[in-house]
Structures are given as structure tokens and as C-alpha cells.
Amino acid sequence: MMNILKNIKLFFLIAALLMANMVGAQDSRPNILVVLCDDLGYNDVGFNGSTDIKTPELDKLARGGTIFTSAYVAHPFCGPSRSAIMTGRYPHFTGTAYNLFQNSSEEDKDNMGIPVEETYMSKVLQDAGYYTGAVGKWHLGAAPKYHPNHRGFDNFYGFLGGGHEYFPGKYQITYQEQLKAGNKNIRDYLKPLEHNGKDVKETEYLTDAFSREAIRNIKTAAEKKKPFFVYLAYNAPHVPLQAKAEDLKKFANIKDKDRRTYAAMVYAVDRGVGQIIKTLKETKQYGNTLIVFLSDNGGNTDHGANNYPLKGTKGDTWEGGYRVPMFFHWPNKIVGRSHFDFPVSALDLYPTFVQMAKANIPQGKRVDGRDIMSDVLAGTDFYSDQMIYALRYREGYSDVGGRKGDWKITRMGNEPWRLHNLKEDIGEKKNLSGKYPELLQTMVSEMENWTRDFVRPLWFYSEKDLEYWTDGRMPRYDETFEINKLVTHPYKN
């Protein structure tokens, strides 16, 4: 009998040790914090060369990690870029290549969102045991089936539309006035924030509120003793340009009003990131947290942004439209003070995060990016054999761009194709299409093949866009990818 009892005790002891090891293995997986800015310019952070906008907290993280000098998002404006981050797919393959527009009818909203058949990275991480939180701007669908809580996030605090006013004391008054006036079509920018589907009465400047809620998520994960995935999507520095008085004072030397306000908005993000880092250290999660910082697209140069030395602005397929500031920071894994000059894509985040979480991409789920962590650590070029693409639909034509290695092809404004060597000409000034016609032809043909499996957009930004698609004036890829209008002079710009 005594032997039986000893064996039973030994069994439970072994079981307890195995369970402890399993928990330890789960807890050893890294936390993942994505900090996404909205319309942040390439040159609007200190670690990328800004001299007038001070970002000490971001700079410290960037210097302690890996700065990506050639990071691209999958589309040059908000909604499609965010769709690509969450799905790991170019938006043209999922029917989401147009921005969702504001104030849709309830019937329209039910059909306007990222298809539920596309499994978000958040859902994979949630199923793998991560605590998941989304904070800030969503812009991926407002109907219940598209809501963050139904797409893999345990907790959501923010707004569902494409933008918002920043000062609750002002927008809440305007919202109530319009309610009393019987306005049934109130602008999304004025509507209350929500927490898990319920309206909340916010009191803080929105950037500060979103930093606060990110901190709340980090503390919750620590209490639950679970690794976390927190997606912090600031709407700053997207318009409207609105900043706190104390932040504006720090940039009194900037004479241009828009630039000064924009700078103060970026500083508020930096200030919030500093508070988040403090919390990570207090909860002893700092060392094992991968922080990914980036923008959803290029800066809007009409509203205070600076994309120097890149050409173009938000919405363009010039480099300034979709090449963004970005870094990885992970003290336990990444050696600091390094630059990664090879191209990377925001599409790579999905497979990279899934691998880090020791999870699997769902069967049948396609992704267009790659797990890049080992190459980042080794400093090797994993896109040497693959092009990074961008295509934006215009009215009756498309703007396109594709990079492979040091070479970039661009067609903007329905003008002839251009070819640039970005290593020597980051500003896309010297057109080499006439000097290297075979290279141009090869890259254009490769990009045309990329469009073969595109699907018709599920929604359009305007009635005119819909009209163009309906009567056949869009997408006209055959015309987009013809290169008969080659620039023959090798150095003509």
C-alpha cells in the first residue's frame, strides 16, 4: 500500500513538473507590441533624420534595436495598408484596395469590412494563448462581424472609423448638438469612443488616452501571466491637426503653423511610448517584448509632414507614399545600434509574429510576406528574389511601383514608366528606363503577373469609382503595363 501511495505521489510530482515546464515554455514566448502611427512622414522622427521634431523615447528604442531604412507598407493609404497588416495579404487579393468611406448606411456597413474568411494575425495569436488588445484607430469595418472583438482581440478601446477629433471636451459638445438637431448622419470623427462595443465618455486628449489604454492592456496581461499582443494604432498625426498647448510650446521655434502642430502631435506619441516603456519595466516584461514601430503609409506633405529624402506623399507610389519609418526593439534578442538596409514589408509581420508565438498559419490561409526574424538577426537580404509592390487605383488608371533589390519601377499619373536605382538615387530623380530597357521590361512583366489574381474591390470610395469599374474604364491593367512610351534618353528625368 505504501508503495502505491509513493507511486501516486511521484506521478503527481512529475505531472506538476511537466505542467510547470509547459507554463514556463508558454511564458517564455515574447510579448509583441505594435505601435502604428497614422500618416507619419519618413523624416519626422529623430532616428530617421528629423532635426525639428524631437522624439527622444522612440530614438532610444530605435538605437537599442534595428532600424529598417527600406521598410514598406502594402498600400499608400490607411485602410488597405491596415488590411494588409492584419491579413498578411496585399489588399488587392482580398477586395480591400479602397478606403472604407464614412457614414455608410447600416445596410452598407454590413457588407463593408475585411472578409471574415481572412484570419487575422490577432486571431492566430489569441488561439495560441496570447492576451490580445487593440487600441485606437480600427478602419477595418464597423459592422459587428468586423469588430475587433470578433477578429481576435480580447479587448478593444478606440474608434471604428478612419479618423477622429482629438479633444473630447470639444467633439462631445458638437456631437450632442447634432444629436439634438436630429442629424442622423453625424461625422465619424465626432462620435464617442468605445470600449468593447459600448460607448465611453473619454476625458483625455486622444493620443494620451490611447497610451493609457495600451498600458492597461500590458498590466492586464501581466496579471494574467500571459504573453500579450497589443496593437496600438494611434490616429496621430493624421488630420485634423490638433495638439495640446504644452506640447505646442516645445516647438515654438517652428514658424509654419501646420508643421508646428504636427510636430507636437508626434511628440505626444513619443511621450506616450515613454510611459509604456516605464510600465513594461515595472511589470518586468520589457526584456522579452518585441516592439515594432511604423507608420501606415507615407506622410501627408499637405498637412505638415516631411518625407525627405523621398519623393512623393501619402497616396503616391513614389517612395514617399509607402516607404515608412520602422524599427524592431527586443532587448533579449536583438543587438542594438544596427541598421537593416535591405527591403522589408509590413506583410512580413504576420508570419513573423506567428512563428514567434510558436503557432501555425491556419490551413489554407495564404500570406504574401515572410518570417523575417532570422534574416534580420543575421543581416541577410531575404527579398533579393522577390519584388515588393504597390498599386493604387485612380479614376480610370492606376499608380504603380515595384522594388527589387536596389531597383525601383514607378508609374505615376498615367505617365510613362520610370526606372531608378534607389541605392544611388533615393529621391527617384534620374530616370534610367532608356538606359536599361530590358531590366524595365522584366520588372514591369513581373509586376503585371502579380496582378493576375487580383479580385474586384468589395467597395469603392466614391460613386465615380464604382461607375468606372462598372463601365470598364477600370482597372485596364493592359494599358497600365504597356511600356511603348519608353523614355529613350538615358538621363531624361
RODO-2510 file (C-alpha; in nm, 4 decimals, decimal comma):
residues 493
     n   res          X          Y          Z
     1     m     0,0000     0,0000     0,0000
     2     m     0,2825     0,2341     0,0905
     3     n     0,4461     0,1683    -0,2467
     4     i     0,1209     0,2533    -0,4257
     5     l     0,0954     0,5826    -0,2360
     6     k     0,4566     0,6647    -0,3142
     7     n     0,3968     0,5938    -0,6796
     8     i     0,0874     0,8137    -0,6799
     9     k     0,2813     1,0979    -0,5157
    10     l     0,5644     1,0513    -0,7635
    11     f     0,3145     1,0602    -1,0508
    12     f     0,1615     1,3883    -0,9355
    13     l     0,5069     1,5360    -0,8710
    14     i     0,6186     1,4501    -1,2228
    15     a     0,2908     1,5841    -1,3632
    16     a     0,3351     1,9084    -1,1708
    17     l     0,6903     1,9490    -1,3002
    18     l     0,5775     1,8837    -1,6573
    19     m     0,2980     2,1375    -1,6191
    20     a     0,5414     2,3919    -1,4787
    21     n     0,7704     2,3366    -1,7724
    22     m     0,4802     2,3802    -2,0146
    23     v     0,3747     2,7029    -1,8476
    24     g     0,7329     2,8193    -1,8469
    25     a     0,7608     2,7457    -2,2173
    26     q     0,4441     2,9432    -2,2848
    27     d     0,5542     3,2327    -2,0681
    28     s     0,8920     3,2426    -2,2414
    29     r     0,7312     3,3382    -2,5682
    30     p     0,7838     3,7071    -2,6388
    31     n     0,5258     3,9769    -2,5961
    32     i     0,4513     4,1730    -2,9135
    33     l     0,3680     4,5441    -2,9154
    34     v     0,2913     4,7084    -3,2494
    35     v     0,2925     5,0898    -3,2402
    36     l     0,1360     5,2153    -3,5620
    37     c     0,1243     5,5859    -3,6430
    38     d    -0,1103     5,7377    -3,8995
    39     d     0,0401     5,9411    -4,1882
    40     l     0,3785     5,9792    -4,0193
    41     g     0,6447     6,1131    -4,2554
    42     y     0,9680     5,9260    -4,3258
    43     n     1,1744     6,2147    -4,1878
    44     d     0,9510     6,3003    -3,8918
    45     v     1,1316     6,1011    -3,6215
    46     g     1,4791     6,1656    -3,4876
    47     f     1,6108     5,8195    -3,5717
    48     n     1,5333     5,8866    -3,9384
    49     g     1,6977     6,2254    -3,9514
    50     s     1,4436     6,4770    -3,8236
    51     t     1,6056     6,7889    -3,6812
    52     d     1,2952     6,9877    -3,5851
    53     i     1,0732     6,7153    -3,4358
    54     k     1,2167     6,5684    -3,1168
    55     t     1,1351     6,2039    -3,0433
    56     p     1,3749     6,1023    -2,7629
    57     e     1,1839     5,7943    -2,6461
    58     l     1,1451     5,6493    -2,9955
    59     d     1,5065     5,7322    -3,0786
    60     k     1,6267     5,5472    -2,7690
    61     l     1,4307     5,2373    -2,8687
    62     a     1,5463     5,2592    -3,2303
    63     r     1,9115     5,2901    -3,1289
    64     g     1,8667     4,9922    -2,8977
    65     g     1,7208     4,7786    -3,1754
    66     t     1,7247     4,7536    -3,5533
    67     i     1,6236     5,0462    -3,7753
    68     f     1,4794     4,9484    -4,1131
    69     t     1,5794     5,2074    -4,3695
    70     s     1,3820     5,0417    -4,6528
    71     a     1,0548     4,9412    -4,4871
    72     y     0,7400     4,9400    -4,6989
    73     v     0,3705     4,9050    -4,6310
    74     a     0,1433     4,7298    -4,8795
    75     h    -0,0542     5,0354    -4,9864
    76     p    -0,0016     5,4134    -4,9787
    77     f    -0,3081     5,4975    -4,7683
    78     c    -0,4799     5,3964    -4,4475
    79     g    -0,7466     5,1285    -4,4837
    80     p    -0,5809     4,8989    -4,7397
    81     s    -0,2483     4,9236    -4,5537
    82     r    -0,4111     4,8157    -4,2266
    83     s    -0,5969     4,5365    -4,4012
    84     a    -0,2632     4,4043    -4,5276
    85     i    -0,1049     4,4160    -4,1815
    86     m    -0,3861     4,2170    -4,0231
    87     t    -0,4364     3,9633    -4,3032
    88     g    -0,0794     3,9313    -4,4284
    89     r    -0,2100     3,9795    -4,7824
    90     y    -0,1941     4,2568    -5,0374
    91     p    -0,5385     4,4234    -5,0241
    92     h    -0,5895     4,3655    -5,3963
    93     f    -0,6243     3,9926    -5,3282
    94     t    -0,8918     4,0424    -5,0618
    95     g    -1,1040     4,3084    -5,2342
    96     t    -0,9980     4,5783    -4,9870
    97     a    -0,7875     4,8130    -5,2011
    98     y    -1,0096     5,1169    -5,1360
    99     n    -1,0586     5,3036    -4,8107
   100     l    -1,3858     5,2427    -4,6316
   101     f    -1,5794     5,5673    -4,6509
   102     q    -1,7506     5,7405    -4,3619
   103     n    -2,1128     5,7479    -4,2564
   104     s    -2,2257     5,4439    -4,4541
   105     s    -2,5805     5,3193    -4,4100
   106     e    -2,6284     5,0239    -4,1743
   107     e    -2,7004     4,8028    -4,4743
   108     d    -2,3797     4,9136    -4,6466
   109     k    -2,1746     4,8705    -4,3297
   110     d    -2,2795     4,5067    -4,3095
   111     n    -2,1077     4,4464    -4,6411
   112     m    -1,8083     4,6723    -4,5875
   113     g    -1,5222     4,5174    -4,3964
   114     i    -1,2330     4,2778    -4,4345
   115     p    -1,3813     3,9369    -4,5305
   116     v    -1,4336     3,7188    -4,2253
   117     e    -1,2790     3,4305    -4,4178
   118     e    -0,9429     3,6056    -4,3767
   119     t    -0,7985     3,5034    -4,0402
   120     y    -0,6293     3,7982    -3,8719
   121     m    -0,2913     3,7586    -3,7059
   122     s    -0,4627     3,8593    -3,3825
   123     k    -0,6887     3,5530    -3,4020
   124     v    -0,3938     3,3189    -3,4525
   125     l    -0,2143     3,4713    -3,1523
   126     q    -0,5291     3,4662    -2,9404
   127     d    -0,5813     3,0978    -3,0177
   128     a    -0,2176     3,0370    -2,9275
   129     g    -0,2775     3,1681    -2,5750
   130     y    -0,1827     3,5330    -2,6109
   131     y    -0,3762     3,8093    -2,4409
   132     t    -0,4737     4,0406    -2,7271
   133     g    -0,5638     4,4087    -2,7153
   134     a    -0,6377     4,6654    -2,9866
   135     v    -0,6244     5,0359    -2,9080
   136     g    -0,7018     5,3407    -3,1216
   137     k    -0,7990     5,3521    -3,4871
   138     w    -0,9585     5,0451    -3,6475
   139     h    -1,0815     5,1353    -4,0004
   140     l    -1,1391     4,7712    -4,0955
   141     g    -1,5175     4,7555    -4,0771
   142     a    -1,7857     4,8829    -3,8377
   143     a    -2,0487     4,6066    -3,8518
   144     p    -2,0468     4,3561    -3,5605
   145     k    -1,8868     4,0757    -3,7624
   146     y    -1,5921     4,3016    -3,8479
   147     h    -1,5493     4,4328    -3,4936
   148     p    -1,2099     4,3840    -3,3227
   149     n    -1,3700     4,1639    -3,0555
   150     h    -1,4792     3,9276    -3,3332
   151     r    -1,1428     3,9341    -3,5107
   152     g    -0,9146     3,8029    -3,2397
   153     f    -0,8934     4,0838    -2,9856
   154     d    -0,9900     4,0231    -2,6230
   155     n    -1,0081     4,3951    -2,5605
   156     f    -1,0726     4,6994    -2,7813
   157     y    -1,0700     5,0673    -2,6926
   158     g    -1,0921     5,3281    -2,9647
   159     f    -1,2971     5,4160    -3,2708
   160     l    -1,4026     5,2122    -3,5724
   161     g    -1,3779     5,4757    -3,8466
   162     g    -1,0909     5,6335    -4,0359
   163     g    -1,0207     5,9336    -3,8153
   164     h    -1,1273     6,1342    -3,5119
   165     e    -1,1154     6,4696    -3,3387
   166     y    -0,8589     6,4764    -3,0553
   167     f    -1,0148     6,6868    -2,7786
   168     p    -1,3185     6,5201    -2,6121
   169     g    -1,4278     6,8437    -2,4499
   170     k    -1,4909     6,9865    -2,7963
   171     y    -1,6100     6,6944    -3,0087
   172     q    -1,8506     6,5641    -2,7454
   173     i    -2,0305     6,9003    -2,7336
   174     t    -2,0597     6,9112    -3,1132
   175     y    -2,1849     6,5535    -3,1206
   176     q    -2,4588     6,6258    -2,8655
   177     e    -2,5624     6,9393    -3,0515
   178     q    -2,6029     6,7422    -3,3727
   179     l    -2,7980     6,4710    -3,1927
   180     k    -3,0396     6,7304    -3,0575
   181     a    -3,0745     6,8790    -3,4045
   182     g    -3,1861     6,5410    -3,5338
   183     n    -2,8858     6,4857    -3,7577
   184     k    -2,8804     6,1147    -3,8436
   185     n    -2,5607     6,1379    -4,0443
   186     i    -2,3120     6,2611    -3,7853
   187     r    -1,9491     6,2520    -3,8957
   188     d    -1,7489     5,9594    -3,7589
   189     y    -1,4815     6,1982    -3,6308
   190     l    -1,7273     6,3267    -3,3676
   191     k    -1,8742     6,0015    -3,2397
   192     p    -1,7970     5,8637    -2,8933
   193     l    -1,5086     5,6266    -2,8442
   194     e    -1,5999     5,2748    -2,7464
   195     h    -1,4755     5,0012    -2,5187
   196     n    -1,5706     4,6518    -2,6366
   197     g    -1,8798     4,7742    -2,8161
   198     k    -2,0044     5,0206    -2,5535
   199     d    -1,9734     5,3987    -2,5838
   200     v    -1,7435     5,5653    -2,3339
   201     k    -1,7051     5,9270    -2,2307
   202     e    -1,3366     5,9984    -2,2790
   203     t    -1,1786     6,2910    -2,0941
   204     e    -0,8186     6,2934    -2,2202
   205     y    -0,6531     6,4120    -2,5381
   206     l    -0,6880     6,1081    -2,7629
   207     t    -0,3187     6,0273    -2,8036
   208     d    -0,2799     6,0286    -2,4259
   209     a    -0,5933     5,8184    -2,3868
   210     f    -0,4625     5,5557    -2,6259
   211     s    -0,1259     5,5421    -2,4481
   212     r    -0,3152     5,4948    -2,1208
   213     e    -0,5205     5,2086    -2,2627
   214     a    -0,2144     5,0360    -2,4051
   215     i    -0,0646     5,0486    -2,0554
   216     r    -0,3867     4,8997    -1,9164
   217     n    -0,3586     4,6075    -2,1586
   218     i     0,0047     4,5473    -2,0656
   219     k    -0,0828     4,5397    -1,6957
   220     t    -0,3754     4,3062    -1,7579
   221     a    -0,1513     4,0610    -1,9417
   222     a     0,0976     4,0727    -1,6541
   223     e    -0,1791     3,9964    -1,4049
   224     k    -0,2981     3,7066    -1,6185
   225     k     0,0629     3,5863    -1,6575
   226     k     0,0112     3,5549    -2,0306
   227     p     0,2188     3,6820    -2,3212
   228     f     0,0478     3,9708    -2,4970
   229     f    -0,0117     4,1052    -2,8438
   230     v    -0,1062     4,4728    -2,8224
   231     y    -0,1885     4,6613    -3,1420
   232     l    -0,1620     5,0315    -3,0572
   233     a    -0,2890     5,2239    -3,3588
   234     y    -0,2550     5,5936    -3,2861
   235     n    -0,4518     5,8221    -3,5175
   236     a    -0,1760     6,0813    -3,4774
   237     p    -0,0509     6,2705    -3,6674
   238     h    -0,3457     6,2276    -3,9086
   239     v    -0,5667     6,5328    -3,9599
   240     p    -0,7301     6,7215    -3,8010
   241     l    -0,4093     6,8799    -3,6778
   242     q    -0,4813     6,9295    -3,3067
   243     a    -0,2232     6,9377    -3,0277
   244     k    -0,2029     7,0143    -2,6563
   245     a    -0,0832     7,3620    -2,5607
   246     e     0,2067     7,2295    -2,3519
   247     d     0,3290     7,0196    -2,6453
   248     l     0,2980     7,3107    -2,8856
   249     k     0,5233     7,5211    -2,6627
   250     k     0,8080     7,2762    -2,7209
   251     f     0,8014     7,3601    -3,0913
   252     a     0,7530     7,7360    -3,0767
   253     n     1,0597     7,7748    -3,2999
   254     i     0,8751     7,6144    -3,5937
   255     k     0,7166     7,9020    -3,7835
   256     d     0,4814     7,7056    -4,0090
   257     k     0,1613     7,6506    -3,8100
   258     d     0,0748     7,3128    -3,9591
   259     r     0,4276     7,1833    -3,9115
   260     r     0,4358     7,3089    -3,5530
   261     t     0,1059     7,1394    -3,4642
   262     y     0,2086     6,8233    -3,6468
   263     a     0,5370     6,8155    -3,4543
   264     a     0,3544     6,8481    -3,1230
   265     m     0,1254     6,5594    -3,2206
   266     v     0,4242     6,3359    -3,2981
   267     y     0,5819     6,4377    -2,9690
   268     a     0,2660     6,3280    -2,7855
   269     v     0,3102     5,9825    -2,9373
   270     d     0,6724     5,9790    -2,8249
   271     r     0,5750     6,0875    -2,4759
   272     g     0,3171     5,8079    -2,4574
   273     v     0,5673     5,5472    -2,5746
   274     g     0,7948     5,6568    -2,2923
   275     q     0,5171     5,5895    -2,0406
   276     i     0,4559     5,2485    -2,1964
   277     i     0,8245     5,1577    -2,1652
   278     k     0,8151     5,2553    -1,7987
   279     t     0,5208     5,0193    -1,7481
   280     l     0,6950     4,7339    -1,9302
   281     k     0,9919     4,7719    -1,6981
   282     e     0,7754     4,7945    -1,3856
   283     t     0,5898     4,4758    -1,4821
   284     k     0,9192     4,3041    -1,5735
   285     q     0,8067     4,2485    -1,9320
   286     y     1,0463     4,4872    -2,1032
   287     g     1,3284     4,2474    -2,1901
   288     n     1,1040     3,9943    -2,3592
   289     t     0,8850     4,2351    -2,5559
   290     l     0,9293     4,2909    -2,9279
   291     i     0,8286     4,6489    -3,0055
   292     v     0,7554     4,7208    -3,3706
   293     f     0,7142     5,0857    -3,4641
   294     l     0,5988     5,2025    -3,8079
   295     s     0,3551     5,4235    -3,9991
   296     d     0,0578     5,3020    -4,2017
   297     n     0,1755     5,4983    -4,5081
   298     g     0,3844     5,7979    -4,6061
   299     g     0,3387     6,1404    -4,4549
   300     n     0,0829     6,3859    -4,5892
   301     t     0,3027     6,6726    -4,7040
   302     d    -0,0011     6,8968    -4,7489
   303     h    -0,0558     6,8788    -4,3735
   304     g     0,2800     6,9243    -4,2060
   305     a     0,4678     6,6020    -4,2885
   306     n     0,8194     6,5667    -4,4271
   307     n     0,9224     6,2583    -4,6275
   308     y     1,2758     6,3768    -4,7110
   309     p     1,4801     6,2430    -4,8864
   310     l     1,1975     6,0525    -5,0532
   311     k     0,9878     6,1803    -5,3414
   312     g     0,6110     6,1970    -5,3063
   313     t     0,3432     6,1990    -5,0394
   314     k     0,0705     5,9855    -4,8877
   315     g    -0,1245     5,8134    -5,1652
   316     d     0,1646     5,8088    -5,4139
   317     t     0,3602     5,5130    -5,5441
   318     w     0,6710     5,7266    -5,5295
   319     e     0,8818     5,6162    -5,2335
   320     g     0,7285     5,8859    -5,0123
   321     g     0,3866     5,7265    -5,0409
   322     y     0,4576     5,3869    -4,8899
   323     r     0,8154     5,3700    -4,7599
   324     v     0,7906     5,4341    -4,3875
   325     p     0,9971     5,4794    -4,0710
   326     m     1,0218     5,1482    -3,8845
   327     f     1,2243     4,9672    -3,6178
   328     f     1,2315     4,6451    -3,4141
   329     h     1,3298     4,6618    -3,0474
   330     w     1,3669     4,3407    -2,8427
   331     p     1,6326     4,3571    -2,5675
   332     n     1,6516     3,9806    -2,5118
   333     k     1,7122     3,9060    -2,8786
   334     i     1,8135     4,1994    -3,0959
   335     v     2,1543     4,3627    -3,0681
   336     g     2,1195     4,7392    -3,0649
   337     r     2,2659     5,0156    -3,2786
   338     s     2,2113     4,8414    -3,6103
   339     h     2,0579     4,9398    -3,9419
   340     f     1,8930     4,6986    -4,1823
   341     d     1,9165     4,8468    -4,5305
   342     f     1,7560     4,5642    -4,7280
   343     p     1,3849     4,5970    -4,8132
   344     v     1,1214     4,4630    -4,5732
   345     s     0,7425     4,4732    -4,5888
   346     a     0,4684     4,5188    -4,3305
   347     l     0,3288     4,1979    -4,4825
   348     d     0,6140     4,0176    -4,3083
   349     l     0,4768     4,0926    -3,9630
   350     y     0,2026     3,8278    -3,9809
   351     p     0,4253     3,5225    -4,0460
   352     t     0,6998     3,6601    -3,8200
   353     f     0,4664     3,7027    -3,5233
   354     v     0,3052     3,3629    -3,5754
   355     q     0,6460     3,1961    -3,5730
   356     m     0,7493     3,3868    -3,2599
   357     a     0,4319     3,2685    -3,0863
   358     k     0,5133     2,9075    -3,1810
   359     a     0,1810     2,8947    -3,3606
   360     n     0,0826     2,7932    -3,7116
   361     i    -0,0708     2,9819    -4,0009
   362     p    -0,4202     2,8305    -4,0467
   363     q    -0,4522     2,5617    -4,3101
   364     g    -0,5495     2,7129    -4,6433
   365     k    -0,4565     3,0649    -4,5313
   366     r    -0,2288     3,2454    -4,7755
   367     v     0,0167     3,5154    -4,6741
   368     d     0,2268     3,7342    -4,9015
   369     g     0,5074     3,8092    -4,6557
   370     r     0,7816     3,6032    -4,4952
   371     d     0,9080     3,5258    -4,1462
   372     i     1,1965     3,7711    -4,1395
   373     m     1,3343     3,7448    -3,7855
   374     s     1,6280     3,5132    -3,8590
   375     d     1,7323     3,7277    -4,1558
   376     v     1,7044     4,0458    -3,9503
   377     l     1,9277     3,8937    -3,6834
   378     a     2,1751     3,7701    -3,9450
   379     g     2,1599     4,0860    -4,1575
   380     t     2,0763     3,8979    -4,4771
   381     d     1,8615     4,0064    -4,7728
   382     f     1,5551     3,7839    -4,7955
   383     y     1,3862     3,9863    -5,0717
   384     s     1,6657     3,9600    -5,3266
   385     d     1,4493     3,7266    -5,5372
   386     q     1,1119     3,8898    -5,4785
   387     m     0,9566     4,2248    -5,5627
   388     i     0,7747     4,4487    -5,3151
   389     y     0,4729     4,6031    -5,4856
   390     a     0,2344     4,8954    -5,4568
   391     l    -0,0713     4,9726    -5,6687
   392     r    -0,3268     5,2450    -5,6102
   393     y    -0,6415     5,2736    -5,8198
   394     r    -0,7097     5,6214    -5,9544
   395     e    -1,0037     5,7331    -6,1693
   396     g    -0,9502     5,5448    -6,4907
   397     y    -0,5920     5,4293    -6,4323
   398     s    -0,3562     5,3031    -6,1628
   399     d    -0,0401     5,4352    -5,9976
   400     v     0,2101     5,1545    -5,9513
   401     g     0,5517     5,0906    -5,8024
   402     g     0,7726     4,7885    -5,7505
   403     r     1,1114     4,7401    -5,5850
   404     k     1,3512     4,4502    -5,6314
   405     g     1,6953     4,4827    -5,4793
   406     d     1,8235     4,8310    -5,5480
   407     w     1,5943     4,8832    -5,8473
   408     k     1,2539     5,0502    -5,8495
   409     i     0,9975     5,0875    -6,1273
   410     t     0,7309     5,3560    -6,0936
   411     r     0,4378     5,4750    -6,2985
   412     m     0,2608     5,7776    -6,1563
   413     g    -0,0162     5,9930    -6,3002
   414     n    -0,0504     5,7719    -6,6085
   415     e     0,2895     5,8953    -6,7251
   416     p     0,5477     5,6641    -6,8870
   417     w     0,7269     5,4059    -6,6753
   418     r     1,0372     5,5125    -6,4867
   419     l     1,3320     5,3094    -6,3587
   420     h     1,5521     5,4175    -6,0691
   421     n     1,8451     5,2773    -5,8765
   422     l     1,7437     5,3619    -5,5206
   423     k     2,0874     5,2935    -5,3764
   424     e     2,2266     5,5770    -5,5871
   425     d     1,9067     5,7810    -5,6292
   426     i     1,6772     5,7537    -5,3289
   427     g     1,4839     6,0612    -5,4436
   428     e     1,3836     5,8997    -5,7763
   429     k     1,5239     6,1877    -5,9792
   430     k     1,7241     6,0149    -6,2541
   431     n     1,5095     5,8048    -6,4887
   432     l     1,7151     5,5116    -6,6233
   433     s     1,4374     5,3461    -6,8238
   434     g     1,6011     5,4326    -7,1553
   435     k     1,9427     5,3116    -7,0412
   436     y     1,8213     4,9740    -6,9135
   437     p     1,5122     4,8886    -7,1218
   438     e     1,5451     4,5116    -7,0733
   439     l     1,5532     4,5458    -6,6946
   440     l     1,2497     4,7724    -6,7112
   441     q     1,0661     4,5213    -6,9303
   442     t     1,1484     4,2325    -6,6964
   443     m     1,0317     4,4164    -6,3849
   444     v     0,7141     4,5504    -6,5454
   445     s     0,6258     4,1998    -6,6716
   446     e     0,6830     4,0580    -6,3239
   447     m     0,4573     4,3201    -6,1739
   448     e     0,1884     4,2570    -6,4342
   449     n     0,1926     3,8871    -6,3421
   450     w     0,1383     3,9894    -5,9807
   451     t    -0,1987     4,1396    -6,0766
   452     r    -0,3324     3,8195    -6,2396
   453     d    -0,5154     3,7037    -5,9264
   454     f    -0,6491     4,0424    -5,8189
   455     v    -1,0195     4,0486    -5,7311
   456     r    -1,2763     4,3196    -5,7873
   457     p    -1,2931     4,5603    -5,4923
   458     l    -1,5717     4,4860    -5,2448
   459     w    -1,6456     4,8581    -5,2111
   460     f    -1,5445     5,1853    -5,3732
   461     y    -1,4538     5,5184    -5,2256
   462     s    -1,6948     5,7117    -5,4446
   463     e    -1,9809     5,6665    -5,6892
   464     k    -1,7455     5,7731    -5,9648
   465     d    -1,5041     5,4908    -5,8823
   466     l    -1,7927     5,2433    -5,8993
   467     e    -1,9028     5,3902    -6,2320
   468     y    -1,5532     5,3466    -6,3785
   469     w    -1,5409     4,9806    -6,2742
   470     t    -1,8927     4,9120    -6,3970
   471     d    -1,8434     5,0543    -6,7469
   472     g    -1,4969     4,9026    -6,7958
   473     r    -1,2792     5,2120    -6,7573
   474     m    -1,1143     5,0385    -6,4629
   475     p    -0,8846     4,8570    -6,3997
   476     r    -0,7382     4,8405    -6,7555
   477     y    -0,4221     4,6567    -6,6496
   478     d    -0,3261     4,6010    -7,0142
   479     e    -0,2821     4,9759    -7,0545
   480     t    -0,1171     5,0174    -6,7156
   481     f     0,1574     4,7699    -6,8006
   482     e     0,2286     4,8713    -7,1586
   483     i     0,5705     5,0276    -7,1971
   484     n     0,5666     5,1515    -7,5566
   485     k     0,6136     5,5074    -7,4318
   486     l     0,9670     5,4438    -7,3137
   487     v     1,1836     5,7412    -7,2363
   488     t     1,4632     5,6971    -7,4870
   489     h     1,7144     5,9441    -7,3463
   490     p     1,9046     5,7580    -7,0703
   491     y     1,9227     6,0585    -6,8388
   492     k     1,5968     6,2347    -6,9087
   493     n     1,4023     6,2942    -6,5871
***
